[in-house]
Amino acid sequence: MTTEHIILDASDIDRMLTRMTHEILEIHKGAEGVALVGIQTRGVIMAQRLQKKVSDVEGVDIPVGILDITLYRDDWTRVAKHPVLQATEIPFSIDGMQVILVDDVLFTGRTTRAAMDALIDFGRPDRIELAVLIDRGHRELPIQANFVGKAIATRRSETVNVMFVEKDGADQVVLQLMSEA
């Protein structure tokens, strides 16, 4: 039996992305030299939304890339015999850029580690930062986000699902608890 609780709705998510946008612009003193790289799948949607918000505030379009980390995962051979690869598109040089990796949920840190490994294959950014909508704790690696929408204390038995209208038909964050029947 699964228990679900909606912990964030569309307006919550939008407010968090707006705040994160302003934090990014404040720390970087604008948008010059900043690029966003979304981690497939929902990190890409989040990166595109952050790009739009930066454009609304600064009047400039910062570059956005798409990164698939499947083959960089340290557990891909255990996850699937035939991994499904998605697009990786970074149509700009990351050399010397301030690259912000974007993902929906930060959990163990392993996805972020894989993303950094994958990103370095494209060049040498001056700095790599991390923006996540949800930080749920339970790190297995020494990784932390620079920009966080919301930190949520979770149990390992719980699942945090971020949903975006572009992929899932609604904007919300759902906390699921698997309980024994």
C-alpha positions as CSV (number, residue, x, y, z in Angstrom):
1,M,0.0,0.0,0.0
2,T,1.3,3.4,-0.9
3,T,0.5,6.7,0.9
4,E,0.9,9.9,-1.1
5,H,1.0,13.5,0.1
6,I,1.3,16.5,-2.2
7,I,3.9,18.6,-0.4
8,L,4.3,21.3,-3.1
9,D,1.8,22.7,-5.7
10,A,2.3,24.7,-8.9
11,S,2.5,28.0,-7.1
12,D,5.0,26.7,-4.5
13,I,7.2,25.4,-7.3
14,D,7.0,28.7,-9.3
15,R,7.9,30.8,-6.2
16,M,10.9,28.5,-5.5
17,L,12.2,28.8,-9.0
18,T,11.7,32.6,-8.9
19,R,13.7,32.8,-5.7
20,M,16.4,30.5,-7.0
21,T,16.7,32.6,-10.1
22,H,17.3,35.7,-8.1
23,E,19.8,33.9,-5.9
24,I,21.7,32.8,-9.0
25,L,21.7,36.3,-10.4
26,E,22.8,37.8,-7.1
27,I,25.7,35.5,-6.6
28,H,26.9,35.8,-10.2
29,K,26.2,39.5,-10.3
30,G,24.0,39.0,-13.4
31,A,23.8,36.4,-16.1
32,E,27.1,36.9,-18.0
33,G,29.2,33.7,-18.2
34,V,26.4,31.6,-16.7
35,A,25.1,28.4,-18.3
36,L,22.5,25.9,-17.2
37,V,22.8,22.2,-17.8
38,G,19.7,20.2,-17.0
39,I,20.1,16.5,-16.0
40,Q,17.6,14.3,-17.9
41,T,14.7,14.3,-17.5
42,R,13.1,16.8,-15.1
43,G,16.3,18.7,-14.5
44,V,16.0,19.7,-18.2
45,I,12.5,21.1,-17.7
46,M,13.7,22.9,-14.5
47,A,16.7,24.4,-16.4
48,Q,14.5,25.7,-19.2
49,R,12.2,27.3,-16.6
50,L,15.1,28.9,-14.9
51,Q,16.4,30.2,-18.2
52,K,13.0,31.8,-18.9
53,K,13.0,33.5,-15.5
54,V,16.5,34.8,-16.0
55,S,15.4,36.2,-19.4
56,D,12.4,37.8,-17.8
57,V,14.6,39.5,-15.1
58,E,17.8,40.3,-17.1
59,G,16.6,40.4,-20.6
60,V,19.2,37.9,-21.8
61,D,19.0,34.3,-22.8
62,I,21.6,32.2,-21.0
63,P,22.7,29.0,-22.7
64,V,20.9,25.8,-21.6
65,G,22.3,22.3,-22.2
66,I,20.8,18.8,-21.7
67,L,22.8,16.0,-20.1
68,D,22.2,12.3,-19.9
69,I,24.2,10.7,-17.2
70,T,23.1,7.1,-17.8
71,L,26.5,5.7,-18.8
72,Y,28.3,7.7,-16.1
73,R,26.3,6.2,-13.2
74,D,28.2,3.9,-10.9
75,D,25.3,1.5,-10.8
76,W,24.1,1.4,-14.4
77,T,25.0,-2.3,-14.8
78,R,22.8,-3.1,-11.8
79,V,19.9,-0.9,-12.8
80,A,19.3,-2.3,-16.3
81,K,20.9,-4.8,-18.7
82,H,20.1,-2.4,-21.6
83,P,20.1,1.1,-20.3
84,V,17.9,3.6,-22.2
85,L,20.0,6.5,-23.3
86,Q,18.5,10.0,-23.7
87,A,19.7,13.1,-25.5
88,T,22.8,15.0,-24.4
89,E,23.0,18.4,-26.1
90,I,25.4,21.0,-25.0
91,P,25.6,23.2,-28.1
92,F,28.0,25.8,-26.6
93,S,31.5,25.7,-25.1
94,I,31.5,25.3,-21.4
95,D,35.2,26.3,-21.2
96,G,35.5,29.2,-18.8
97,M,31.8,29.2,-18.0
98,Q,30.0,29.2,-14.7
99,V,28.0,26.0,-15.2
100,I,25.0,25.3,-13.0
101,L,23.9,21.7,-13.1
102,V,20.1,21.5,-12.6
103,D,18.2,18.5,-11.2
104,D,14.9,18.0,-9.6
105,V,15.9,16.0,-6.5
106,L,19.2,15.7,-4.6
107,F,19.3,12.4,-2.7
108,T,22.5,10.4,-2.3
109,G,24.7,12.6,-4.5
110,R,25.5,9.9,-7.0
111,T,23.6,11.4,-9.9
112,T,25.4,14.7,-9.3
113,R,28.8,12.9,-9.3
114,A,27.9,11.2,-12.5
115,A,26.8,14.5,-14.0
116,M,30.1,16.2,-13.1
117,D,32.0,13.4,-14.7
118,A,29.9,13.7,-17.9
119,L,30.2,17.5,-18.0
120,I,34.0,17.4,-17.8
121,D,34.0,15.4,-21.0
122,F,32.7,18.6,-22.7
123,G,35.3,21.0,-21.5
124,R,36.7,22.8,-18.4
125,P,34.2,25.2,-16.8
126,D,35.6,27.8,-14.3
127,R,33.0,26.6,-11.8
128,I,30.4,23.9,-11.5
129,E,27.4,24.6,-9.2
130,L,24.3,22.6,-8.4
131,A,20.6,23.8,-8.3
132,V,17.9,21.4,-7.1
133,L,14.3,21.8,-6.5
134,I,14.3,19.4,-3.6
135,D,17.1,18.3,-1.2
136,R,15.9,15.3,0.6
137,G,19.1,14.4,2.5
138,H,20.6,10.9,2.8
139,R,23.9,11.8,1.1
140,E,26.4,9.0,0.3
141,L,28.9,11.3,-1.2
142,P,30.2,14.7,0.0
143,I,27.9,16.8,-2.4
144,Q,25.7,19.7,-1.6
145,A,23.6,22.0,-3.7
146,N,24.4,25.7,-4.1
147,F,20.8,26.6,-4.9
148,V,17.9,24.7,-3.2
149,G,14.2,25.2,-3.7
150,K,13.3,23.3,-0.5
151,A,15.0,20.9,1.9
152,I,12.7,18.1,3.1
153,A,13.5,15.7,5.8
154,T,12.6,12.2,4.5
155,R,13.0,8.6,5.4
156,R,14.9,6.3,3.1
157,S,11.7,4.3,2.6
158,E,10.0,7.4,1.2
159,T,10.1,8.6,-2.4
160,V,10.0,12.2,-3.6
161,N,8.5,12.6,-7.0
162,V,8.7,16.0,-8.8
163,M,6.2,16.4,-11.5
164,F,6.2,19.1,-14.2
165,V,3.3,19.8,-16.5
166,E,5.5,19.4,-19.6
167,K,6.1,15.7,-18.7
168,D,3.5,14.7,-16.2
169,G,0.5,17.0,-16.8
170,A,0.7,18.8,-13.5
171,D,3.3,20.8,-11.4
172,Q,3.6,19.2,-8.0
173,V,5.9,17.4,-5.6
174,V,4.6,14.2,-4.1
175,L,6.0,12.4,-1.1
176,Q,5.2,8.6,-1.3
177,L,5.6,6.2,1.6
178,M,5.5,2.5,0.9
179,S,3.9,0.8,3.8
180,E,3.6,-2.9,4.4
181,A,0.2,-4.4,3.9
